[in-house]
């Protein structure tokens, strides 16, 4: 039986709201987590728990770490580990506003909401550059295998690990470049999404070809564009059965393997980065037994 939060395997929604929290009071932590377990349905509200929470509880979730600082990185990748992450999913932005307000109020005795980012689906699932996002995503059983923990026991099976980064694009720069240069940066043609056979070594597709790693580095991407009054970009979200695949991909992108930096960094910049553990579901609510709750 699949005990995962169903929003993980589902396609991205039309609208999303991402909320991140820090711990305001350890004394109210357990009570707030009980409330969160009842609140989150795993479909319209996907929840990730960070190391600050498990450290405060004195609990270890196997495989959960903080966001890494990569030795040998040729570009800066911020590590801004938060305590709690919630991905609210809906087709109606108004619903997200009200659900987010309710969540913040529910957790107020123990958590402070530090950031709110609104995401949206663009066309068929494109990044704001116009390129399709997640073309190489695994599907069906392969998606389950890549994204979900299995054979680890009750309280862990069906859970997932997620890497979350907010990237800020310089679209004024990227979209004024010649189309051929844009395609070389991504490694695909924007017109038909076909991979370029002669793409440069710096092309994003070449740097992150998941099947080229040993072992293969497949993650399940559920990224969405975001925009506010002054900036825009991508909320990168990648679920995995552990963090190994994401770490391998990021290490390759920043040139820590061979000194070659992914051409994506020529127009976009990550401004934060966190790792979370997404608990499984049981009896219609989050199963927090791995936290001894």
C-alpha positions in Angstrom: 0.0 0.0 0.0 1.2 3.5 -0.9 1.4 5.6 2.2 3.0 8.6 0.5 1.6 12.2 0.6 -0.3 11.9 -2.7 0.7 15.4 -3.9 4.3 14.2 -4.4 3.4 11.9 -7.2 0.6 14.0 -8.6 1.2 16.5 -11.4 1.9 20.1 -10.4 -1.3 22.1 -9.7 -2.3 25.3 -11.4 -1.4 27.4 -8.4 0.8 26.9 -5.4 2.0 28.6 -2.2 5.2 27.7 -0.5 5.6 28.5 3.2 8.8 28.0 5.2 9.0 28.2 9.0 11.6 28.5 11.7 11.1 27.3 15.3 9.9 30.1 17.6 9.3 28.0 20.8 10.6 24.5 21.5 8.1 24.1 24.4 5.1 24.1 22.0 6.8 22.0 19.3 5.1 18.7 19.9 1.7 20.2 20.2 2.1 22.1 17.0 3.3 19.0 15.1 0.2 17.1 16.3 -1.9 19.9 14.9 0.0 19.8 11.6 -0.5 16.1 11.3 -4.2 16.6 11.5 -4.2 19.6 9.1 -2.1 18.2 6.3 -3.9 15.9 3.9 -0.7 15.2 1.8 -2.6 16.2 -1.4 -3.5 19.9 -1.1 -0.9 20.4 1.6 2.4 18.5 1.3 4.7 18.9 4.4 8.4 18.6 4.8 10.2 18.5 8.1 13.8 19.8 8.4 16.7 19.0 10.7 16.0 21.9 13.1 12.8 20.1 14.1 14.4 16.6 14.6 17.3 18.1 16.4 15.0 19.9 18.8 13.1 16.7 19.5 16.3 14.8 19.9 15.3 12.4 17.1 17.2 11.1 14.1 15.3 10.4 10.9 17.6 8.1 8.8 18.9 10.0 5.8 17.7 13.4 6.8 20.5 16.0 6.7 20.8 19.8 6.3 21.3 21.3 2.9 25.0 20.8 2.0 27.8 23.1 1.4 29.6 21.6 -1.6 33.4 21.4 -1.4 35.0 22.5 -4.6 31.9 24.4 -6.0 32.8 26.9 -8.6 29.7 29.0 -7.9 28.0 29.8 -4.6 25.0 27.7 -3.6 23.3 29.1 -0.5 22.5 26.7 2.3 19.6 28.3 4.3 18.1 25.3 6.1 14.6 25.9 7.4 12.7 23.9 10.1 9.5 23.3 8.2 8.2 23.5 4.6 4.7 23.3 3.3 3.7 23.2 -0.3 0.0 24.2 -0.7 -1.6 23.1 -3.9 -4.8 24.3 -5.5 -6.4 25.6 -8.7 -7.6 28.7 -6.9 -5.2 31.3 -5.5 -7.8 32.6 -3.1 -8.0 29.1 -1.5 -4.2 29.1 -1.0 -4.3 32.5 0.7 -6.9 31.3 3.2 -5.3 27.9 3.7 -1.9 29.5 4.3 -3.4 31.9 6.9 -5.0 29.0 8.7 -1.7 27.1 8.7 0.3 30.0 10.1 -2.3 30.6 12.9 -2.4 26.9 13.7 1.4 26.7 14.2 1.9 30.1 15.8 2.8 28.8 19.3 5.8 27.0 18.0 6.7 28.2 14.5 7.3 31.5 12.7 6.5 31.8 9.0 9.7 33.3 7.5 8.7 33.2 3.8 5.8 32.9 1.4 6.3 32.3 -2.3 3.5 31.9 -4.8 4.0 29.6 -7.7 2.0 28.8 -10.8 1.8 26.4 -13.7 2.9 28.0 -17.0 1.5 26.5 -20.2 2.1 22.7 -20.3 4.7 22.9 -17.5 7.3 25.3 -18.7 9.9 27.3 -16.9 9.6 31.1 -17.6 12.4 30.8 -20.0 9.9 29.0 -22.3 11.5 25.6 -22.0 9.6 22.5 -20.7 10.6 21.6 -17.2 11.1 18.0 -16.0 11.3 16.4 -19.4 13.3 13.5 -18.0 11.1 12.9 -15.0 10.6 9.2 -14.2 6.9 8.0 -14.5 4.7 5.4 -13.0 6.6 2.7 -11.1 9.9 4.4 -11.9 8.7 7.6 -10.2 7.6 5.7 -7.1 11.0 4.0 -7.0 12.9 7.2 -7.4 10.8 9.4 -5.0 9.7 7.2 -2.1 11.3 5.3 0.7 10.6 1.6 0.8 11.6 -1.4 3.0 12.5 0.8 5.9 9.6 -0.1 8.2 6.4 1.5 9.5 6.7 5.3 9.8 9.3 5.5 7.1 7.9 3.5 4.1 6.1 5.9 1.8 8.0 8.9 3.0 10.2 11.0 0.8 13.1 13.4 0.9 12.8 16.8 -0.9 15.3 19.4 -2.0 13.9 22.9 -2.3 15.6 25.9 -3.9 14.3 29.3 -5.1 16.1 30.5 -8.2 15.9 34.1 -9.5 16.1 34.4 -13.3 17.5 37.4 -15.2 15.0 37.1 -18.0 16.0 40.5 -19.5 19.3 38.9 -20.1 18.3 35.4 -21.2 15.4 36.3 -23.5 17.4 38.8 -25.5 20.1 36.3 -26.3 20.0 34.6 -29.8 17.7 31.6 -29.9 20.7 29.3 -30.7 22.5 30.5 -27.6 19.5 29.9 -25.4 19.2 26.4 -26.8 22.9 25.7 -26.1 22.5 26.8 -22.5 19.6 24.4 -21.9 20.7 21.7 -24.3 17.3 21.5 -26.0 15.5 23.3 -28.8 12.8 25.5 -27.4 10.7 25.0 -30.5 10.2 21.2 -30.1 12.0 20.3 -26.9 14.4 18.0 -28.7 17.7 17.4 -27.1 20.7 18.8 -29.0 23.1 16.1 -30.2 25.9 18.6 -30.4 25.1 20.6 -27.2 28.1 22.2 -25.4 29.6 20.4 -22.4 28.2 23.3 -20.3 24.6 22.7 -21.4 22.2 22.0 -18.5 20.9 18.8 -20.1 24.4 17.4 -20.4 25.4 18.4 -16.9 22.3 16.7 -15.3 21.7 13.7 -17.5 20.4 11.4 -14.7 21.2 8.2 -16.5 24.9 9.2 -16.9 25.7 8.9 -13.2 26.8 5.8 -11.3 24.5 4.9 -9.8 21.8 6.7 -11.9 20.7 9.9 -10.3 16.9 10.0 -10.9 14.8 12.5 -8.9 11.1 13.4 -9.3 11.0 17.1 -10.2 7.9 19.1 -9.2 9.2 22.6 -9.8 7.0 25.6 -10.6 7.6 29.2 -11.8 7.2 32.1 -9.3 7.0 35.8 -9.8 6.4 38.9 -7.6 6.4 42.6 -8.3 10.2 42.8 -9.0 11.6 39.3 -9.8 10.7 36.0 -11.2 12.2 32.5 -11.4 11.7 28.9 -10.5 11.0 27.1 -7.2 13.0 24.0 -7.8 11.5 21.0 -6.0 13.0 17.5 -6.3 11.7 14.5 -4.4 13.9 11.4 -3.8 14.1 8.2 -1.8 17.2 9.9 -0.3 19.4 12.9 -1.1 22.1 11.0 -3.0 20.8 11.7 -6.5 20.2 15.4 -5.9 23.6 15.8 -4.3 25.3 14.2 -7.3 23.4 16.4 -9.7 24.1 19.6 -7.8 27.8 18.7 -7.5 28.0 18.2 -11.2 26.2 21.5 -11.9 28.5 23.6 -9.8 31.7 22.1 -11.4 32.9 20.3 -8.2 33.5 17.1 -10.3 35.4 18.5 -13.2 35.5 22.4 -13.0 32.8 22.8 -15.7 29.9 25.0 -14.5 26.4 24.5 -15.8 25.5 27.2 -18.2 22.3 27.8 -16.3 24.3 29.9 -13.8 24.9 32.5 -16.6 21.3 33.8 -16.1 19.8 32.4 -12.9 20.9 32.3 -9.3 19.7 30.2 -6.3 18.9 32.4 -3.3 18.2 29.6 -0.7 18.3 25.9 -0.2 16.8 23.4 2.2 16.4 19.7 2.7 13.3 18.1 4.2 11.8 14.8 5.1 8.2 14.3 4.0 6.4 11.9 6.4 4.1 9.2 5.1 0.4 9.2 5.6 -1.6 6.8 7.8 -5.3 6.9 8.5 -5.7 10.2 6.7 -3.1 12.2 8.5 0.7 12.6 8.7 2.4 9.6 10.3 4.9 11.2 12.7 5.7 7.9 14.5 9.3 8.2 13.2 9.5 11.4 15.4 8.2 9.3 18.3 5.0 11.3 18.2 
